[in-house]
Amino acid sequence: MILKTFLEILMIVCGVVTLMGAIMGVREWFLIRRLSKLTLSQLPVKKKIYCQMVLDWCHDNIAYPKTSKPTLQVNYYPHKRWSGVYYSGNHLCVIYVNNHDTIQAVTNSVIHEYVHARQRNKNFDKMYEKYQRDFGYELNPLEQESRKVAKDREVECMLWVCQQLAEKTA
């Protein structure tokens, strides 16, 4: 009798935990959809602060050992060709925020440029140029890695920044 009661309670608890997990998953899915559509004008903080939070997340979550955090420069004028650029000589990520329509797009660009900073070594510029000549921009292995990491991690980063902002306003 005691074993039967214990198993019934265990089944109820497991059901409740499963239901809570499903509710949290659906909630996160709606939040991700909402975040991905937000425009930069809907940011609750200045664009530069948001970009710095994304860069901080990158350094805490995707850095290689001994990766130093690059300097971030946010430019508000649109660039004709780039959404962002990494300058290895002075370890600088430049983000042209007004070349982006959504928070997701600017998040992706900051992560993308951070990955270039993570790729940096004494031969980075020579390797990058060689790959550009041999493969072109789209097939450049350094660009492919940056695009992949940015795409794979942008949602996780946006959720973290959103949580940090909610905690600051609570």
DSSP file (Angstrom, degrees, kcal/mol; ACC not computed):
  #  RESIDUE AA STRUCTURE BP1 BP2  ACC     N-H-->O    O-->H-N    N-H-->O    O-->H-N    TCO  KAPPA ALPHA  PHI   PSI    X-CA   Y-CA   Z-CA
    1    1 A M     >        0   0    0      0, 0.0     4,-2.1     0, 0.0     5,-0.2   0.000 360.0 360.0 360.0 -43.2    0.0    0.0    0.0
    2    2 A I  H  >  +     0   0    0      1,-0.2     4,-2.6     2,-0.2     5,-0.2   0.902 360.0  50.8 -65.5 -41.1    2.8    2.4    0.9
    3    3 A L  H  > S+     0   0    0      2,-0.2     4,-2.5     1,-0.2    -1,-0.2   0.904 109.5  50.5 -63.3 -41.4    4.7    1.6   -2.3
    4    4 A K  H  > S+     0   0    0      2,-0.2     4,-2.2     1,-0.2    -2,-0.2   0.920 112.0  46.9 -62.8 -44.3    1.5    2.2   -4.4
    5    5 A T  H  X S+     0   0    0     -4,-2.1     4,-2.5     2,-0.2    -2,-0.2   0.914 112.0  51.2 -63.2 -43.8    0.9    5.6   -2.7
    6    6 A F  H  X S+     0   0    0     -4,-2.6     4,-2.6     1,-0.2    -2,-0.2   0.919 110.9  47.8 -60.2 -45.1    4.6    6.5   -3.3
    7    7 A L  H  X S+     0   0    0     -4,-2.5     4,-2.4     2,-0.2    -1,-0.2   0.873 110.8  51.3 -66.0 -37.6    4.4    5.6   -7.0
    8    8 A E  H  X S+     0   0    0     -4,-2.2     4,-2.1     2,-0.2    -1,-0.2   0.922 112.1  46.3 -64.6 -43.4    1.2    7.6   -7.4
    9    9 A I  H  X S+     0   0    0     -4,-2.5     4,-2.7     2,-0.2    -2,-0.2   0.912 112.1  51.5 -63.7 -42.7    2.8   10.6   -5.8
   10   10 A L  H  X S+     0   0    0     -4,-2.6     4,-2.6     1,-0.2    -2,-0.2   0.901 109.6  49.8 -61.5 -41.9    5.9   10.2   -7.9
   11   11 A M  H  X S+     0   0    0     -4,-2.4     4,-2.3     2,-0.2    -1,-0.2   0.898 111.5  48.8 -64.1 -40.6    3.8   10.0  -11.1
   12   12 A I  H  X S+     0   0    0     -4,-2.1     4,-2.6     2,-0.2    -2,-0.2   0.932 112.2  48.1 -64.6 -45.8    1.9   13.2  -10.2
   13   13 A V  H  X S+     0   0    0     -4,-2.7     4,-2.7     1,-0.2    -2,-0.2   0.924 112.1  49.5 -61.4 -45.2    5.2   15.0   -9.4
   14   14 A C  H  X S+     0   0    0     -4,-2.6     4,-2.4     1,-0.2    -1,-0.2   0.893 111.3  50.0 -61.4 -39.9    6.7   13.8  -12.7
   15   15 A G  H  X S+     0   0    0     -4,-2.3     4,-2.6     2,-0.2    -2,-0.2   0.916 110.9  48.4 -64.1 -43.7    3.6   15.0  -14.6
   16   16 A V  H  X S+     0   0    0     -4,-2.6     4,-2.7     2,-0.2    -2,-0.2   0.926 112.6  48.4 -63.0 -44.9    3.7   18.4  -12.9
   17   17 A V  H  X S+     0   0    0     -4,-2.7     4,-2.4     2,-0.2    -2,-0.2   0.911 112.4  48.9 -62.1 -42.9    7.4   18.8  -13.7
   18   18 A T  H  X S+     0   0    0     -4,-2.4     4,-2.3     2,-0.2    -2,-0.2   0.918 112.1  48.5 -62.5 -44.5    6.8   17.8  -17.4
   19   19 A L  H  X S+     0   0    0     -4,-2.6     4,-2.5     2,-0.2    -2,-0.2   0.905 111.2  49.9 -63.2 -42.6    3.9   20.2  -17.7
   20   20 A M  H  X S+     0   0    0     -4,-2.7     4,-2.6     1,-0.2    -1,-0.2   0.906 110.2  51.0 -63.2 -41.1    6.0   23.0  -16.2
   21   21 A G  H  X S+     0   0    0     -4,-2.4     4,-2.3     2,-0.2    -2,-0.2   0.906 110.7  48.6 -62.1 -41.8    8.8   22.3  -18.6
   22   22 A A  H  X S+     0   0    0     -4,-2.3     4,-2.4     2,-0.2    -2,-0.2   0.915 111.8  49.0 -65.4 -42.7    6.4   22.3  -21.5
   23   23 A I  H  X S+     0   0    0     -4,-2.5     4,-2.5     1,-0.2    -2,-0.2   0.919 112.3  48.5 -62.5 -43.8    4.9   25.6  -20.4
   24   24 A M  H  X S+     0   0    0     -4,-2.6     4,-2.5     2,-0.2    -1,-0.2   0.882 110.8  51.5 -64.9 -37.8    8.4   27.1  -19.9
   25   25 A G  H  X S+     0   0    0     -4,-2.3     4,-2.2     2,-0.2    -2,-0.2   0.918 111.6  45.9 -64.3 -44.0    9.4   25.9  -23.4
   26   26 A V  H  X S+     0   0    0     -4,-2.4     4,-2.4     2,-0.2    -2,-0.2   0.911 112.5  51.6 -65.0 -42.1    6.3   27.5  -25.0
   27   27 A R  H  X S+     0   0    0     -4,-2.5     4,-2.3     1,-0.2    -2,-0.2   0.918 110.9  47.6 -60.0 -44.5    6.9   30.7  -23.1
   28   28 A E  H  X S+     0   0    0     -4,-2.5     4,-2.8     2,-0.2    -1,-0.2   0.887 109.2  54.4 -64.8 -39.1   10.5   30.8  -24.3
   29   29 A W  H  X S+     0   0    0     -4,-2.2     4,-2.3     2,-0.2    -2,-0.2   0.927 110.4  45.5 -60.9 -45.7    9.4   30.1  -27.9
   30   30 A F  H  X S+     0   0    0     -4,-2.4     4,-2.3     2,-0.2    -2,-0.2   0.900 112.9  51.2 -63.7 -40.5    7.0   33.1  -27.8
   31   31 A L  H  X S+     0   0    0     -4,-2.3     4,-3.0     2,-0.2    -2,-0.2   0.914 109.6  49.6 -63.1 -43.5    9.7   35.3  -26.2
   32   32 A I  H  X S+     0   0    0     -4,-2.8     4,-2.6     2,-0.2    -2,-0.2   0.923 111.1  49.4 -62.0 -44.8   12.2   34.4  -28.9
   33   33 A R  H  X S+     0   0    0     -4,-2.3     4,-0.8    -5,-0.2    -1,-0.2   0.910 113.9  46.2 -60.7 -41.7    9.7   35.1  -31.6
   34   34 A R  H >X S+     0   0    0     -4,-2.3     3,-0.7     1,-0.2     4,-0.7   0.927 113.6  48.0 -67.3 -45.4    9.0   38.5  -30.0
   35   35 A L  H >< S+     0   0    0     -4,-3.0     3,-1.0     1,-0.2    69,-0.4   0.897 106.4  56.9 -62.5 -40.9   12.6   39.4  -29.5
   36   36 A S  H 3< S+     0   0    0     -4,-2.6    68,-0.3     1,-0.3    -1,-0.2   0.723 109.7  46.0 -67.0 -19.5   13.6   38.5  -33.0
   37   37 A K  H << S+     0   0    0     -4,-0.8    -1,-0.3    -3,-0.7    -2,-0.2   0.540  84.5 114.3 -98.9  -8.5   11.1   40.9  -34.4
   38   38 A L    <<  -     0   0    0     -3,-1.0    65,-2.3    -4,-0.7    66,-0.4  -0.385  60.8-135.6 -66.2 137.8   11.9   43.9  -32.1
   39   39 A T  B >   -A  102   0A   0     63,-0.2     3,-1.7    64,-0.1    63,-0.2  -0.484  23.9-107.9 -86.8 163.7   13.4   46.9  -33.9
   40   40 A L  G >  S+     0   0    0     61,-0.9     3,-1.6     1,-0.3    62,-0.1   0.818 118.9  63.1 -61.7 -29.8   16.4   48.8  -32.6
   41   41 A S  G 3  S+     0   0    0      1,-0.3    -1,-0.3     3,-0.0    61,-0.1   0.693  97.2  59.5 -68.2 -16.0   14.1   51.7  -31.7
   42   42 A Q  G <  S+     0   0    0     -3,-1.7    -1,-0.3     2,-0.0    -2,-0.2   0.410  75.5 122.0 -92.1   1.5   12.3   49.3  -29.2
   43   43 A L    <   -     0   0    0     -3,-1.6     4,-0.1    -4,-0.2    -3,-0.0  -0.417  60.4-144.0 -63.1 137.3   15.5   48.6  -27.2
   44   44 A P  S    S+     0   0    0      0, 0.0     2,-0.3     0, 0.0    -1,-0.1   0.520  83.8  41.0 -81.4  -3.2   14.9   49.6  -23.6
   45   45 A V  S    S-     0   0    0      1,-0.1    -2,-0.1     2,-0.0   120,-0.0  -0.844 104.7 -74.1-132.6 170.5   18.6   50.8  -23.4
   46   46 A K     >  -     0   0    0     -2,-0.3     4,-2.4     1,-0.1     3,-0.2  -0.326  43.9-116.8 -64.4 150.3   20.9   52.7  -25.6
   47   47 A K  H  > S+     0   0    0      1,-0.2     4,-2.7     2,-0.2     5,-0.2   0.874 114.9  54.1 -57.1 -40.3   22.2   50.8  -28.6
   48   48 A K  H  > S+     0   0    0      2,-0.2     4,-2.2     1,-0.2    -1,-0.2   0.899 108.4  49.0 -63.9 -40.6   25.8   51.1  -27.4
   49   49 A I  H  > S+     0   0    0     -3,-0.2     4,-2.3     2,-0.2    -2,-0.2   0.922 111.6  49.9 -65.0 -43.5   24.9   49.6  -24.0
   50   50 A Y  H  X S+     0   0    0     -4,-2.4     4,-2.2     1,-0.2    -2,-0.2   0.946 111.3  48.2 -59.7 -48.3   23.0   46.7  -25.7
   51   51 A C  H  X S+     0   0    0     -4,-2.7     4,-2.5     1,-0.2    -1,-0.2   0.884 110.7  51.5 -60.8 -38.7   26.0   46.0  -28.0
   52   52 A Q  H  X S+     0   0    0     -4,-2.2     4,-2.6     2,-0.2    -1,-0.2   0.888 108.1  51.9 -66.5 -37.8   28.4   46.1  -25.0
   53   53 A M  H  X S+     0   0    0     -4,-2.3     4,-2.3     2,-0.2    -2,-0.2   0.900 110.1  49.1 -63.8 -39.5   26.2   43.6  -23.2
   54   54 A V  H  X S+     0   0    0     -4,-2.2     4,-2.6     2,-0.2    -2,-0.2   0.925 111.3  49.3 -64.6 -44.0   26.3   41.3  -26.2
   55   55 A L  H  X S+     0   0    0     -4,-2.5     4,-2.4     2,-0.2    -2,-0.2   0.909 110.3  50.8 -62.0 -41.6   30.1   41.6  -26.3
   56   56 A D  H  X S+     0   0    0     -4,-2.6     4,-1.9     2,-0.2    -1,-0.2   0.912 109.8  50.5 -61.3 -42.4   30.3   40.8  -22.6
   57   57 A W  H  X S+     0   0    0     -4,-2.3     4,-1.9     1,-0.2     5,-0.3   0.932 109.5  51.6 -60.0 -45.2   28.1   37.7  -23.2
   58   58 A C  H  X>S+     0   0    0     -4,-2.6     4,-3.1     1,-0.2     5,-0.6   0.930 109.1  49.5 -56.6 -46.9   30.4   36.7  -26.0
   59   59 A H  H  <5S+     0   0    0     -4,-2.4     4,-0.3     1,-0.2    -1,-0.2   0.838 115.6  43.5 -65.8 -31.9   33.5   37.0  -23.8
   60   60 A D  H  <5S+     0   0    0     -4,-1.9    -1,-0.2    -5,-0.2    -2,-0.2   0.733 127.5  27.2 -82.0 -22.2   31.9   35.0  -21.0
   61   61 A N  H  <5S+     0   0    0     -4,-1.9    -2,-0.2    -3,-0.3    -3,-0.2   0.681 128.3  25.3-119.5 -21.9   30.4   32.3  -23.3
   62   62 A I  T  <5S+     0   0    0     -4,-3.1    -3,-0.2    -5,-0.3    -4,-0.1   0.316  82.0 123.1-130.6  10.3   32.3   31.8  -26.5
   63   63 A A      < -     0   0    0     -5,-0.6     3,-0.1    -4,-0.3    52,-0.1  -0.416  56.8-129.0 -71.4 146.7   35.9   32.9  -25.9
   64   64 A Y    >   -     0   0    0      1,-0.1     3,-2.0    -2,-0.1    -2,-0.1  -0.556  48.9 -75.6 -80.1 159.5   38.8   30.6  -26.4
   65   65 A P  T 3  S+     0   0    0      0, 0.0    -1,-0.1     0, 0.0     3,-0.1  -0.332 122.3  15.2 -54.7 138.9   41.2   30.3  -23.5
   66   66 A K  T 3  S+     0   0    0      1,-0.3     2,-0.5    -3,-0.1    -2,-0.0   0.597  86.8 149.0  69.4  14.1   43.4   33.4  -23.3
   67   67 A T    <   -     0   0    0     -3,-2.0     2,-0.3    -8,-0.1    -1,-0.3  -0.664  39.4-143.4 -74.8 126.2   41.1   35.4  -25.6
   68   68 A S        -     0   0    0     -2,-0.5    -4,-0.1    49,-0.2    -1,-0.0  -0.701  23.3-105.6 -89.7 146.8   41.3   39.0  -24.7
   69   69 A K        -     0   0    0     -2,-0.3    -1,-0.1     1,-0.1   -13,-0.0  -0.528  36.8-132.0 -73.0 128.2   38.2   41.0  -24.9
   70   70 A P        -     0   0    0      0, 0.0     2,-0.2     0, 0.0    22,-0.2  -0.334  22.6-102.3 -74.5 161.8   38.2   43.4  -27.9
   71   71 A T  E     -b   92   0B   0     20,-2.4    22,-3.1    19,-0.3     2,-0.5  -0.598  35.5-138.6 -78.0 145.5   37.3   47.0  -27.7
   72   72 A L  E     -b   93   0B   0     -2,-0.2     2,-0.4    20,-0.2    22,-0.2  -0.914  18.4-174.9-111.0 133.0   33.9   47.9  -29.0
   73   73 A Q  E     -b   94   0B   0     20,-2.9    22,-2.6    -2,-0.5     2,-0.6  -0.995   8.8-159.2-125.0 125.6   33.1   50.9  -31.1
   74   74 A V  E     -b   95   0B   0     -2,-0.4     2,-0.4    20,-0.2    22,-0.2  -0.917   6.7-165.9-106.3 121.0   29.5   51.6  -32.1
   75   75 A N  E     -b   96   0B   0     20,-2.9    22,-1.3    -2,-0.6    23,-0.6  -0.894  10.6-163.1-107.5 136.5   29.0   53.9  -35.1
   76   76 A Y        +     0   0    0     -2,-0.4    -1,-0.1    20,-0.2    20,-0.1   0.611  65.7  86.9 -95.9 -14.2   25.6   55.4  -35.7
   77   77 A Y  S    S-     0   0    0      1,-0.1    22,-0.1    20,-0.0    21,-0.1  -0.676  87.1-109.3 -84.5 143.2   26.1   56.4  -39.4
   78   78 A P        -     0   0    0      0, 0.0     2,-0.4     0, 0.0     5,-0.1  -0.420  25.0-138.9 -71.0 144.2   25.3   53.6  -41.9
   79   79 A H        -     0   0    0      3,-0.5    17,-0.0    17,-0.2    -4,-0.0  -0.819  10.3-134.6 -99.2 143.9   28.1   52.0  -43.8
   80   80 A K  S    S+     0   0    0     -2,-0.4    -1,-0.1     1,-0.1     3,-0.1   0.809  97.3  14.5 -68.5 -29.7   27.6   51.3  -47.5
   81   81 A R  S    S+     0   0    0      1,-0.1     2,-0.3    -3,-0.0    -1,-0.1   0.737 115.0  57.8-117.3 -31.1   29.1   47.8  -47.3
   82   82 A W        -     0   0    0      1,-0.1    -3,-0.5     3,-0.0     3,-0.1  -0.789  40.2-167.2-117.9 148.4   29.4   46.5  -43.8
   83   83 A S  S    S-     0   0    0      1,-0.4    13,-2.6    -2,-0.3     2,-0.3   0.671  89.5 -13.9 -91.1 -26.3   27.2   45.8  -40.7
   84   84 A G  E     -C   95   0B   0     11,-0.2    -1,-0.4    15,-0.1     2,-0.3  -0.969  62.8-158.3-165.6 164.8   30.4   45.4  -38.7
   85   85 A V  E     -C   94   0B   0      9,-2.4     9,-3.2    -2,-0.3     2,-0.5  -0.992  11.2-141.0-152.9 147.9   34.1   45.0  -39.0
   86   86 A Y  E     -C   93   0B   0     -2,-0.3     2,-0.7     7,-0.2     7,-0.2  -0.957   8.8-160.3-113.8 128.0   36.9   43.6  -36.9
   87   87 A Y  E   > -C   92   0B   0      5,-3.0     5,-2.2    -2,-0.5     4,-0.4  -0.915   3.4-170.6-106.4 108.2   40.3   45.3  -37.0
   88   88 A S  T > 5S+     0   0    0     -2,-0.7     3,-0.5     1,-0.2    -1,-0.1   0.822  77.5  68.3 -70.2 -30.1   42.9   42.9  -35.7
   89   89 A G  T 3 5S+     0   0    0      1,-0.3    -1,-0.2     3,-0.1    -2,-0.0   0.880 119.6  19.1 -59.1 -40.2   45.7   45.5  -35.5
   90   90 A N  T 3 5S-     0   0    0     -3,-0.4   -19,-0.3     2,-0.1    -1,-0.3   0.200 106.6-118.5-115.4  15.6   44.1   47.3  -32.7
   91   91 A H  T < 5 +     0   0    0     -3,-0.5   -20,-2.4    -4,-0.4     2,-0.4   0.930  61.2 153.8  51.0  58.0   41.7   44.5  -31.5
   92   92 A L  E   < -bC  71  87B   0     -5,-2.2    -5,-3.0   -22,-0.2     2,-0.6  -0.968  38.1-157.7-126.8 128.1   38.6   46.5  -32.3
   93   93 A C  E     -bC  72  86B   0    -22,-3.1   -20,-2.9    -2,-0.4     2,-0.5  -0.929  14.3-164.8-101.5 122.7   35.1   45.5  -33.2
   94   94 A V  E     -bC  73  85B   0     -9,-3.2    -9,-2.4    -2,-0.6     2,-0.5  -0.935   2.2-167.4-109.6 128.3   33.2   48.2  -35.0
   95   95 A I  E     -bC  74  84B   0    -22,-2.6   -20,-2.9    -2,-0.5     2,-1.2  -0.968  15.1-153.4-117.8 125.5   29.4   47.8  -35.3
   96   96 A Y  E >   -b   75   0B   0    -13,-2.6     3,-2.1    -2,-0.5   -20,-0.2  -0.750  18.9-174.7 -94.6  87.4   27.4   50.1  -37.6
   97   97 A V  G >  S+     0   0    0    -22,-1.3     3,-1.6    -2,-1.2    -1,-0.2   0.797  74.7  59.7 -62.0 -32.3   24.2   49.8  -35.6
   98   98 A N  G 3  S+     0   0    0    -23,-0.6    -1,-0.3     1,-0.3   -22,-0.1   0.402  90.2  71.4 -82.6   7.1   22.0   51.7  -38.0
   99   99 A N  G <  S+     0   0    0     -3,-2.1     2,-0.4   -16,-0.2    -1,-0.3   0.377  90.9  78.7 -89.7   1.1   22.7   49.2  -40.8
  100  100 A H    <   -     0   0    0     -3,-1.6   -60,-0.2    -4,-0.1     3,-0.1  -0.865  57.8-167.6-113.3 143.2   20.5   46.8  -38.8
  101  101 A D  S    S+     0   0    0     -2,-0.4   -61,-0.9   -62,-0.1     2,-0.3   0.764  72.2  35.7 -94.8 -31.2   16.7   46.6  -38.6
  102  102 A T  B  > S-A   39   0A   0    -63,-0.2     4,-1.8   -62,-0.1   -63,-0.2  -0.784  75.9-117.8-125.8 164.2   16.3   44.3  -35.7
  103  103 A I  H  > S+     0   0    0    -65,-2.3     4,-2.4   -68,-0.3     5,-0.2   0.871 116.6  56.6 -63.6 -37.6   17.8   43.5  -32.3
  104  104 A Q  H  > S+     0   0    0    -66,-0.4     4,-2.4   -69,-0.4    -1,-0.2   0.902 105.5  50.8 -62.1 -40.8   18.5   40.0  -33.6
  105  105 A A  H  > S+     0   0    0      2,-0.2     4,-2.0     1,-0.2    -1,-0.2   0.915 112.1  44.9 -65.5 -43.5   20.5   41.4  -36.6
  106  106 A V  H  X S+     0   0    0     -4,-1.8     4,-2.3     2,-0.2    -1,-0.2   0.877 112.3  52.9 -70.0 -35.1   22.7   43.6  -34.4
  107  107 A T  H  X S+     0   0    0     -4,-2.4     4,-2.3     1,-0.2     5,-0.2   0.932 108.8  50.3 -60.8 -45.9   23.2   40.7  -31.9
  108  108 A N  H  X S+     0   0    0     -4,-2.4     4,-2.7     1,-0.2    -2,-0.2   0.902 110.2  50.0 -59.5 -43.3   24.3   38.5  -34.8
  109  109 A S  H  X S+     0   0    0     -4,-2.0     4,-2.6     2,-0.2     5,-0.2   0.903 109.6  49.5 -66.1 -41.4   26.8   41.1  -36.0
  110  110 A V  H  X S+     0   0    0     -4,-2.3     4,-2.4     2,-0.2    -1,-0.2   0.941 113.9  45.8 -63.6 -45.2   28.4   41.7  -32.6
  111  111 A I  H  X S+     0   0    0     -4,-2.3     4,-2.4     2,-0.2    -2,-0.2   0.931 111.7  53.3 -61.5 -44.5   28.8   37.9  -32.1
  112  112 A H  H  X S+     0   0    0     -4,-2.7     4,-1.4     1,-0.2    -2,-0.2   0.925 112.1  43.4 -56.5 -48.2   30.1   37.6  -35.7
  113  113 A E  H  X S+     0   0    0     -4,-2.6     4,-1.8     1,-0.2    -1,-0.2   0.865 110.6  56.1 -69.6 -34.8   32.8   40.3  -35.1
  114  114 A Y  H  X S+     0   0    0     -4,-2.4     4,-2.3    -5,-0.2    -1,-0.2   0.898 102.7  56.0 -62.2 -38.8   33.6   38.8  -31.7
  115  115 A V  H  X S+     0   0    0     -4,-2.4     4,-1.9     1,-0.2    -1,-0.2   0.897 104.9  52.6 -61.5 -38.4   34.3   35.5  -33.3
  116  116 A H  H  X S+     0   0    0     -4,-1.4     4,-0.8     2,-0.2    -1,-0.2   0.914 108.5  50.3 -61.6 -40.1   36.9   37.2  -35.6
  117  117 A A  H  < S+     0   0    0     -4,-1.8     3,-0.5     1,-0.2    -2,-0.2   0.878 109.8  51.1 -63.4 -36.2   38.5   38.6  -32.4
  118  118 A R  H  < S+     0   0    0     -4,-2.3    -1,-0.2     1,-0.2    -2,-0.2   0.814 107.2  53.5 -69.0 -31.2   38.5   35.1  -31.1
  119  119 A Q  H  < S+     0   0    0     -4,-1.9    -1,-0.2    -5,-0.2    -2,-0.2   0.646  84.7 122.2 -76.2 -15.4   40.2   33.9  -34.3
  120  120 A R     <  +     0   0    0     -4,-0.8     2,-0.3    -3,-0.5    -3,-0.1  -0.193  26.7 142.7 -57.8 132.3   42.9   36.5  -33.9
  121  121 A N    >   -     0   0    0      0, 0.0     3,-1.7     0, 0.0     4,-0.3  -0.867  68.3 -77.4-150.3-174.8   46.5   35.3  -33.8
  122  122 A K  T 3  S+     0   0    0      1,-0.3     4,-0.2    -2,-0.3     3,-0.1   0.728 132.0  41.9 -66.3 -18.7   49.8   36.6  -35.1
  123  123 A N  T 3> S+     0   0    0      1,-0.1     4,-2.9     2,-0.1     5,-0.3   0.265  81.0 110.9-106.6  10.8   49.0   35.3  -38.6
  124  124 A F  H <> S+     0   0    0     -3,-1.7     4,-3.1     1,-0.2     5,-0.2   0.916  78.6  45.8 -54.8 -51.5   45.3   36.3  -38.7
  125  125 A D  H  > S+     0   0    0     -4,-0.3     4,-2.4     1,-0.2    -1,-0.2   0.906 115.4  46.6 -62.5 -42.2   45.6   39.1  -41.3
  126  126 A K  H  > S+     0   0    0      2,-0.2     4,-2.4     1,-0.2    -1,-0.2   0.924 114.9  46.9 -65.1 -44.3   47.7   37.0  -43.6
  127  127 A M  H  X S+     0   0    0     -4,-2.9     4,-2.9     2,-0.2     5,-0.2   0.931 112.2  50.5 -62.7 -45.1   45.4   34.0  -43.3
  128  128 A Y  H  X S+     0   0    0     -4,-3.1     4,-2.4    -5,-0.3    -2,-0.2   0.937 112.3  46.1 -59.4 -48.3   42.3   36.1  -43.8
  129  129 A E  H  X S+     0   0    0     -4,-2.4     4,-2.3    -5,-0.2    -1,-0.2   0.898 112.5  50.9 -61.8 -41.9   43.8   37.7  -47.0
  130  130 A K  H  X S+     0   0    0     -4,-2.4     4,-2.9     1,-0.2     5,-0.2   0.936 111.4  47.4 -61.6 -47.0   44.9   34.3  -48.3
  131  131 A Y  H  X>S+     0   0    0     -4,-2.9     4,-3.2     1,-0.2     5,-0.9   0.882 109.9  53.8 -62.3 -37.8   41.4   32.8  -47.7
  132  132 A Q  H  X5S+     0   0    0     -4,-2.4     4,-1.2    -5,-0.2    -1,-0.2   0.927 113.0  43.0 -61.9 -44.4   39.8   35.8  -49.4
  133  133 A R  H  <5S+     0   0    0     -4,-2.3    -2,-0.2     1,-0.2    -1,-0.2   0.927 121.6  39.5 -66.1 -45.0   42.0   35.3  -52.5
  134  134 A D  H  <5S+     0   0    0     -4,-2.9    -2,-0.2    -5,-0.2    -3,-0.2   0.863 136.3  11.1 -75.7 -37.1   41.5   31.5  -52.6
  135  135 A F  H  X5S-     0   0    0     -4,-3.2     4,-0.5    -5,-0.2    -3,-0.2   0.628  94.3-127.8-119.3 -19.3   37.9   31.2  -51.6
  136  136 A G  H  X< -     0   0    0     -4,-1.2     4,-0.7    -5,-0.9    -1,-0.1  -0.155  45.0 -63.5  82.0 172.2   36.2   34.7  -51.8
  137  137 A Y  H >4 S+     0   0    0      1,-0.2     3,-0.9     2,-0.2     6,-0.2   0.926 130.6  50.2 -62.4 -49.1   34.2   36.2  -48.9
  138  138 A E  H 34 S+     0   0    0      1,-0.2    -1,-0.2    -3,-0.1    -2,-0.1   0.849 119.1  36.3 -62.8 -35.9   31.3   33.7  -48.8
  139  139 A L  H 3< S+     0   0    0     -4,-0.5    -1,-0.2    -7,-0.1    -2,-0.2   0.366  81.5 126.7-101.0   4.0   33.5   30.6  -48.7
  140  140 A N    <X  -     0   0    0     -3,-0.9     4,-2.8    -4,-0.7     3,-0.4  -0.486  60.0-139.8 -60.8 120.9   36.3   32.1  -46.5
  141  141 A P  H  > S+     0   0    0      0, 0.0     4,-2.2     0, 0.0     5,-0.2   0.824 101.2  53.6 -57.6 -32.7   36.6   29.6  -43.6
  142  142 A L  H  > S+     0   0    0      2,-0.2     4,-1.9     1,-0.2     5,-0.1   0.891 112.1  44.4 -68.8 -38.3   37.0   32.4  -41.1
  143  143 A E  H  > S+     0   0    0     -3,-0.4     4,-2.8     2,-0.2     5,-0.2   0.892 111.3  53.6 -70.6 -39.6   33.8   34.1  -42.3
  144  144 A Q  H  X S+     0   0    0     -4,-2.8     4,-2.4     1,-0.2    -2,-0.2   0.920 109.8  47.6 -61.7 -43.2   32.0   30.8  -42.4
  145  145 A E  H  X S+     0   0    0     -4,-2.2     4,-2.7    -5,-0.2     5,-0.3   0.931 112.2  49.9 -62.8 -44.4   32.9   30.1  -38.8
  146  146 A S  H  X S+     0   0    0     -4,-1.9     4,-2.2     1,-0.2    -2,-0.2   0.915 112.6  46.8 -61.6 -43.4   31.8   33.6  -37.7
  147  147 A R  H  X S+     0   0    0     -4,-2.8     4,-2.5     2,-0.2    -1,-0.2   0.916 113.4  48.8 -64.5 -42.5   28.5   33.3  -39.5
  148  148 A K  H  X S+     0   0    0     -4,-2.4     4,-2.7    -5,-0.2    -2,-0.2   0.942 113.2  45.1 -64.8 -48.5   27.8   29.8  -38.0
  149  149 A V  H  X S+     0   0    0     -4,-2.7     4,-1.9     1,-0.2    -1,-0.2   0.926 114.0  50.2 -62.3 -44.1   28.6   30.7  -34.4
  150  150 A A  H  X S+     0   0    0     -4,-2.2     4,-1.5    -5,-0.3    -1,-0.2   0.925 114.0  44.3 -60.7 -44.8   26.6   33.9  -34.7
  151  151 A K  H  < S+     0   0    0     -4,-2.5     4,-0.4     1,-0.2    -1,-0.2   0.910 115.5  47.8 -66.1 -41.9   23.6   32.1  -36.1
  152  152 A D  H  < S+     0   0    0     -4,-2.7     4,-0.2    -5,-0.2    -1,-0.2   0.779 122.7  32.0 -69.9 -26.9   23.8   29.3  -33.6
  153  153 A R  H  X S+     0   0    0     -4,-1.9     4,-2.2    -5,-0.2    -1,-0.2   0.495  88.9  93.2-113.6  -4.4   24.2   31.5  -30.5
  154  154 A E  H  X S+     0   0    0     -4,-1.5     4,-2.7     1,-0.2     5,-0.2   0.881  88.7  48.1 -62.2 -39.8   22.2   34.7  -31.2
  155  155 A V  H  > S+     0   0    0     -4,-0.4     4,-2.5     2,-0.2    -1,-0.2   0.936 111.2  50.2 -67.2 -45.5   19.0   33.5  -29.6
  156  156 A E  H  > S+     0   0    0     -4,-0.2     4,-1.9     1,-0.2    -1,-0.2   0.910 113.2  47.6 -57.0 -42.9   20.8   32.3  -26.4
  157  157 A C  H  X S+     0   0    0     -4,-2.2     4,-2.7     2,-0.2     5,-0.2   0.929 110.1  50.6 -65.8 -46.3   22.6   35.7  -26.2
  158  158 A M  H  X S+     0   0    0     -4,-2.7     4,-2.6     1,-0.2    -2,-0.2   0.898 110.1  51.0 -60.0 -40.1   19.4   37.7  -26.8
  159  159 A L  H  X S+     0   0    0     -4,-2.5     4,-2.3     2,-0.2    -1,-0.2   0.904 110.8  48.9 -63.6 -40.3   17.6   35.8  -24.0
  160  160 A W  H  X S+     0   0    0     -4,-1.9     4,-2.5    -5,-0.2    -2,-0.2   0.940 112.7  46.4 -64.9 -46.9   20.5   36.4  -21.6
  161  161 A V  H  X S+     0   0    0     -4,-2.7     4,-2.6     1,-0.2     5,-0.2   0.920 112.1  51.8 -62.1 -42.8   20.6   40.2  -22.4
  162  162 A C  H  X S+     0   0    0     -4,-2.6     4,-2.3    -5,-0.2    -1,-0.2   0.909 110.2  48.8 -58.6 -43.4   16.8   40.3  -22.0
  163  163 A Q  H  X S+     0   0    0     -4,-2.3     4,-2.2     2,-0.2    -1,-0.2   0.907 110.9  50.3 -64.1 -41.6   17.0   38.6  -18.6
  164  164 A Q  H  X S+     0   0    0     -4,-2.5     4,-1.8     1,-0.2    -2,-0.2   0.914 111.6  47.8 -63.1 -42.2   19.8   41.0  -17.5
  165  165 A L  H  X S+     0   0    0     -4,-2.6     4,-1.6     1,-0.2    -1,-0.2   0.889 110.8  51.2 -66.5 -38.6   17.7   44.0  -18.5
  166  166 A A  H  X S+     0   0    0     -4,-2.3     4,-1.1     1,-0.2    -1,-0.2   0.895 109.6  50.5 -64.8 -39.3   14.6   42.6  -16.7
  167  167 A E  H  < S+     0   0    0     -4,-2.2    -1,-0.2     1,-0.2    -2,-0.2   0.851 109.0  51.9 -67.8 -33.9   16.6   42.1  -13.5
  168  168 A K  H  < S+     0   0    0     -4,-1.8    -1,-0.2     1,-0.2    -2,-0.2   0.828 113.8  42.8 -71.3 -31.3   17.9   45.6  -13.7
  169  169 A T  H  <        0   0    0     -4,-1.6    -1,-0.2     1,-0.2    -2,-0.2   0.602 360.0 360.0 -90.7 -10.9   14.4   47.1  -14.0
  170  170 A A     <        0   0    0     -4,-1.1    -1,-0.2    -5,-0.1    -2,-0.1   0.476 360.0 360.0 -80.1 360.0   12.8   44.8  -11.4
